[in-house]
């Protein structure tokens, strides 16, 4: 938890300093958008490969090595800024390399938790990690990063290096079983990727959960891709108002994260999952019909509450269901699905708004997410308790039973 929180602080600082650095080098909208693309593109290019590697090697060493390489890239970027040879080309290359290293580091790191805590504790453990993400990455990191950038362009990235190195030291202190989780592996990495995909496709509840996540990310990103225009042209909130919307979401996320333990103890998991997704559908409808700023802020706060509850719960459900030796590969499929959904949804949102108006993407999101929820409503009960329904009692593995109503 300490390594995650320290790393989140450093990444939160870069969340504000990175775009400011890009803007200091160019005012081209195409290049600015390219910078954002290069952060997410490595997940689509290397996500599945990173998952296969995480299941073949010592995961702790993989995290330490990948994060150490991130610090080397950041060091080179700082040196270019200090020596005044920095350019937009240097920044873009650095962002792609940082994104690539982050893919391998995060993929392996996300497999740690199921190896450290028991299945019943995965929910609250994920919630505590999320609390650090919201507090340090979303709240504290961005204003600190902007303030440090005002002191000097290289300063925030130097602080990020310090945070990253401390996080590496903390990771190296985590007590995990040494060596690869699969022992000696003699299969080709492409075979491993294929095995991970086949496991997921052959496990109906985990497969359905992946489809839900990618679909809801498409509809969510379609609406969120034009949120800034919605706040300016529909709500007439101005730049400060747009910041208020994002802050409201983070504040709601903090509430949802701290409330997760109580919710998990008192609300059936299937009910919790259905409620979160139903609220997502209602939220899109609310944005589509309202033109009142304070109503939109309240909706955004509610979004933060249930979105972080859903994210914590869905991750815990997957971690409970997937065998240790498949955690890297199956987890990487989910990451690729998330980023793929965001890319597709963002492209759709721009086109829909261009032809149908600013609120049209929210109507698209409302209809698309609503239809998806209706299709998976009954299956969510099986997904919520998949580890109980399919656990066979051998080596933490899970099996798909022929009688499962989602099979086929």
C-alpha positions in Angstrom: 0.0 0.0 0.0 2.8 2.4 0.8 4.5 1.8 -2.5 1.2 2.4 -4.4 0.5 5.6 -2.5 4.0 7.0 -3.1 3.8 6.1 -6.8 0.4 7.7 -7.1 1.7 10.9 -5.7 4.5 11.0 -8.3 2.1 10.1 -11.1 -0.4 12.7 -9.9 2.3 15.4 -10.0 3.1 14.4 -13.6 -0.6 14.4 -14.4 -0.5 18.2 -14.3 3.1 18.8 -15.2 3.1 16.6 -18.3 0.4 18.6 -20.2 2.0 21.8 -19.1 5.4 20.7 -20.5 3.7 19.7 -23.8 2.0 23.1 -24.0 5.3 24.8 -23.3 6.7 23.2 -26.5 3.8 23.5 -28.9 0.3 25.0 -29.3 -0.6 22.6 -32.0 -3.9 20.8 -31.1 -2.8 17.8 -33.1 0.5 17.4 -31.2 -1.2 18.0 -27.8 -3.7 15.3 -28.6 -0.9 13.1 -29.8 0.7 13.3 -26.4 -2.5 11.9 -24.8 -2.6 9.2 -27.4 0.9 8.1 -26.7 0.2 7.6 -23.1 -2.6 5.1 -23.8 -1.3 3.5 -27.0 1.3 1.2 -25.3 -1.6 -0.6 -23.6 -3.1 -1.5 -26.9 0.3 -2.5 -28.4 1.9 -4.3 -25.5 -0.8 -5.1 -22.9 -1.3 -8.7 -23.8 2.5 -9.3 -24.1 3.0 -7.7 -20.7 0.4 -10.1 -19.2 2.1 -13.1 -20.6 5.5 -12.0 -19.4 4.1 -11.3 -15.9 3.0 -15.0 -15.7 6.4 -16.2 -16.9 8.9 -14.3 -14.7 9.4 -13.2 -11.2 6.7 -10.5 -10.9 8.4 -8.5 -8.2 11.6 -8.2 -10.3 9.5 -7.3 -13.3 8.0 -4.4 -11.4 11.3 -3.2 -10.0 13.0 -3.4 -13.5 10.1 -1.7 -15.4 9.8 1.1 -12.8 13.5 1.6 -12.7 13.5 2.0 -16.5 10.8 4.6 -16.1 13.0 6.6 -13.8 15.9 6.4 -16.3 13.6 7.9 -19.0 12.4 10.6 -16.6 16.1 11.3 -15.8 16.9 11.8 -19.5 13.8 14.1 -19.8 14.9 16.2 -16.9 18.5 16.4 -18.3 17.0 17.6 -21.6 15.0 20.3 -19.8 18.0 21.5 -17.7 20.3 21.7 -20.7 17.6 23.4 -22.8 17.6 20.8 -25.6 14.1 19.7 -24.9 11.6 19.8 -27.8 8.2 18.4 -28.5 9.8 15.5 -30.3 11.8 14.6 -27.1 8.7 15.0 -25.0 6.6 12.7 -27.2 9.2 10.0 -27.3 9.6 10.2 -23.6 5.8 9.9 -23.0 5.7 6.8 -25.3 8.6 5.1 -23.5 7.1 6.0 -20.1 3.8 4.6 -21.1 5.4 1.4 -22.4 7.3 0.8 -19.1 4.2 1.6 -17.2 2.3 -1.2 -19.0 4.8 -3.8 -17.9 5.1 -2.4 -14.3 1.3 -2.1 -13.7 0.4 -5.4 -15.3 2.8 -7.3 -12.9 2.0 -5.1 -9.9 -1.8 -5.8 -10.2 -1.1 -9.5 -9.6 0.4 -8.9 -6.2 -2.7 -8.4 -4.2 -4.2 -11.9 -4.8 -0.9 -13.3 -3.7 -0.9 -11.3 -0.4 -4.4 -11.3 1.0 -7.2 -13.9 1.2 -10.1 -13.8 -1.2 -12.6 -12.3 1.2 -10.2 -9.4 1.9 -9.6 -8.5 -1.8 -12.5 -6.0 -1.8 -11.3 -3.9 1.1 -7.7 -4.2 0.0 -8.5 -2.8 -3.4 -10.5 0.0 -1.8 -7.6 1.0 0.4 -5.3 1.2 -2.7 -8.0 3.2 -4.5 -8.1 5.6 -1.5 -4.5 6.4 -2.1 -5.1 6.9 -5.9 -7.9 9.4 -5.3 -6.3 11.3 -2.5 -2.7 11.6 -3.9 -3.2 11.2 -7.6 -6.4 13.0 -8.2 -6.5 15.6 -5.4 -3.0 16.3 -4.1 -0.8 15.4 -7.1 -2.3 17.8 -9.7 -2.1 21.1 -7.8 1.4 20.1 -6.4 2.6 19.3 -10.0 1.3 22.6 -11.3 2.9 24.6 -8.5 6.2 22.8 -8.9 6.1 23.5 -12.7 5.7 27.2 -11.9 9.0 26.9 -9.9 10.8 25.3 -12.8 9.9 23.0 -15.7 12.3 20.2 -14.5 11.3 20.4 -10.8 8.0 18.3 -10.9 9.7 15.5 -12.9 12.6 15.5 -10.4 10.1 15.0 -7.6 8.4 12.3 -9.6 11.8 10.5 -9.9 12.2 10.7 -6.1 8.7 9.2 -5.5 9.4 6.5 -8.1 12.7 5.5 -6.6 11.1 5.3 -3.1 8.3 3.2 -4.6 10.8 0.8 -6.1 12.5 0.4 -2.8 9.2 -0.3 -1.1 8.2 -2.9 -3.7 11.5 -4.7 -3.3 10.6 -5.1 0.4 7.3 -6.9 -0.3 7.4 -10.5 0.8 6.3 -12.6 -2.2 7.2 -16.2 -3.1 10.5 -16.0 -5.1 10.6 -17.0 -8.7 8.0 -17.3 -11.5 4.5 -18.4 -10.3 4.5 -21.0 -13.1 8.0 -22.4 -12.5 10.0 -23.2 -15.5 8.1 -22.4 -18.7 9.0 -23.9 -22.1 6.1 -22.5 -24.2 6.3 -19.6 -26.6 5.0 -16.3 -25.3 2.4 -16.2 -28.1 1.1 -19.6 -26.9 0.8 -18.1 -23.4 -1.2 -15.2 -24.7 -3.5 -17.6 -26.5 -3.9 -19.7 -23.4 -4.9 -16.6 -21.4 -7.5 -15.6 -24.0 -8.8 -19.2 -24.2 -9.1 -19.3 -20.4 -11.1 -16.1 -20.3 -13.3 -17.1 -23.3 -14.0 -20.5 -21.7 -15.0 -18.9 -18.4 -18.5 -17.4 -19.0 -18.8 -15.2 -15.9 -15.3 -13.7 -16.3 -15.9 -13.3 -20.1 -19.2 -11.5 -19.5 -17.6 -9.2 -17.0 -15.0 -8.3 -19.6 -17.7 -7.6 -22.2 -19.6 -5.4 -19.7 -16.4 -3.4 -18.9 -15.5 -2.8 -22.5 -19.1 -1.8 -23.5 -19.5 0.5 -20.6 -16.1 2.1 -21.3 -17.2 2.8 -24.9 -20.4 4.5 -23.8 -18.7 6.3 -20.9 -15.8 7.6 -23.1 -18.3 8.8 -25.8 -19.9 11.1 -23.3 -16.7 12.1 -21.4 -14.8 12.9 -24.6 -16.9 16.1 -25.0 -17.4 16.8 -21.3 -15.4 20.1 -21.5 -17.6 21.3 -24.3 -20.7 20.2 -22.4 -19.6 22.2 -19.4 -18.8 25.3 -21.4 -21.6 25.4 -24.0 -24.5 23.6 -22.3 -24.0 24.4 -18.6 -22.1 27.7 -19.2 -19.8 27.0 -16.3 -16.6 28.2 -17.7 -13.1 26.8 -17.2 -13.4 26.9 -13.4 -16.8 25.1 -13.6 -15.2 22.3 -15.6 -12.6 21.9 -12.9 -15.4 21.8 -10.4 -17.0 18.9 -12.3 -13.9 16.8 -12.2 -13.2 17.7 -8.5 -16.8 16.6 -7.7 -16.1 13.2 -9.3 -12.9 12.8 -7.3 -14.7 13.8 -4.1 -17.5 11.3 -4.7 -14.8 8.6 -5.4 -13.3 9.3 -2.0 -16.6 8.8 -0.3 -17.3 5.6 -2.3 -13.9 4.2 -1.5 -14.2 4.7 2.2 -17.7 3.4 2.2 -16.8 0.3 0.3 -16.1 -1.9 3.4 -19.5 -1.2 4.9 -21.3 -1.7 1.5 -19.5 -5.0 1.0 -20.5 -6.3 4.4 -24.2 -5.1 4.3 -25.2 -5.2 0.6 -25.3 -8.4 -1.5 -22.6 -8.3 -4.1 -25.0 -8.9 -7.0 -27.2 -6.1 -5.8 -24.2 -3.8 -5.5 -23.0 -4.5 -9.0 -26.5 -4.0 -10.5 -27.0 -0.8 -8.6 -23.7 0.7 -9.8 -24.4 -0.1 -13.4 -28.0 1.2 -13.1 -26.7 4.4 -11.7 -24.4 4.8 -14.6 -27.3 4.5 -17.0 -29.3 7.1 -15.0 -26.3 9.4 -14.9 -26.0 9.6 -18.6 -29.8 10.4 -18.8 -29.3 13.1 -16.2 -26.6 14.8 -18.1 -28.6 14.5 -21.4 -31.6 16.4 -20.0 -30.2 18.9 -17.5 -28.9 22.3 -18.2 -28.5 23.4 -14.6 -24.9 23.5 -13.4 -25.4 22.6 -9.7 -27.5 19.5 -10.8 -24.6 18.4 -13.0 -22.2 18.8 -10.1 -24.4 16.6 -7.9 -24.6 14.0 -10.7 -20.8 14.0 -11.1 -20.4 13.6 -7.3 -22.7 10.6 -7.5 -20.8 9.2 -10.4 -17.6 9.3 -8.4 -19.2 7.4 -5.6 -20.6 4.5 -7.6 -17.8 4.4 -10.2 -15.1 3.7 -7.7 -17.3 1.2 -5.9 -17.8 -0.6 -9.2 -14.2 -0.4 -10.1 -13.1 -1.8 -6.7 -15.7 -4.5 -6.7 -15.3 -5.7 -10.3 -11.5 -6.0 -9.8 -11.9 -7.9 -6.6 -14.4 -10.3 -8.3 -12.0 -11.0 -11.1 -9.1 -11.5 -8.8 -11.0 -14.0 -6.8 -12.0 -16.0 -9.9 -8.8 -16.1 -11.8 -6.0 -18.6 -10.9 -2.7 -17.2 -9.8 -0.9 -18.4 -12.9 -3.4 -16.6 -15.1 -3.6 -13.3 -13.2 -1.2 -11.4 -15.5 -2.7 -12.6 -18.8 -6.4 -12.2 -17.8 -5.7 -8.9 -16.1 -4.0 -7.6 -19.2 -7.0 -8.5 -21.3 -9.1 -6.3 -19.0 -6.7 -3.4 -19.3 -6.6 -3.7 -23.1 -10.4 -3.8 -23.1 -10.6 -0.7 -20.9 -8.2 1.4 -23.1 -9.7 0.0 -26.3 -13.1 1.0 -25.1 -11.9 4.4 -24.3 -10.3 4.9 -27.7 -13.4 3.7 -29.6 -15.8 5.6 -27.4 -13.8 8.9 -27.7 -13.8 8.6 -31.5 -17.5 7.9 -31.5 -18.3 10.7 -29.1 -16.6 13.3 -31.3 -18.5 12.2 -34.4 -21.8 11.9 -32.6 -21.5 15.4 -31.1 -20.4 16.8 -34.5 -23.6 15.6 -36.2 -26.1 15.5 -33.4 -25.1 18.2 -30.9 -23.3 18.4 -27.6 -25.8 16.3 -25.7 -26.1 13.6 -28.3 -23.2 11.5 -26.9 -25.0 11.4 -23.5 -28.1 10.0 -25.2 -26.0 7.5 -27.0 -24.4 6.5 -23.7 -27.8 6.2 -22.0 -29.2 3.9 -24.6 -26.1 1.8 -25.1 -25.4 1.3 -21.4 -29.1 0.6 -20.7 -29.4 -2.1 -23.4 -26.1 -3.7 -22.1 -27.4 -3.7 -18.5 -30.7 -5.3 -19.5 -28.8 -8.1 -21.4 -26.5 -8.9 -18.4 -28.9 -8.2 -15.5 -29.4 -11.9 -14.6 -25.8 -12.9 -15.2 -24.5 -10.3 -12.7 -25.7 -12.6 -9.9 -23.4 -15.4 -11.2 -20.6 -13.0 -11.8 -20.7 -11.6 -8.3 -20.1 -15.0 -6.7 -18.2 -16.7 -9.5 -15.4 -17.8 -7.1 -17.9 -19.6 -4.9 -19.8 -21.2 -7.7 -16.8 -22.5 -9.6 -14.1 -23.1 -7.1 -13.0 -26.7 -7.2 -10.7 -26.6 -4.1 -7.5 -27.4 -6.0 -4.6 -24.9 -6.1 -6.9 -21.8 -6.2 -8.1 -22.8 -9.6 -11.6 -22.2 -11.0 -13.5 -24.4 -13.4 -16.4 -23.7 -15.7 -19.4 -26.0 -15.1 -21.5 -27.2 -18.0 -24.7 -26.3 -16.2 -23.7 -22.6 -16.0 -26.6 -20.6 -17.6 -24.1 -18.3 -19.3 -22.2 -21.1 -21.0 -22.2 -20.7 -24.7 
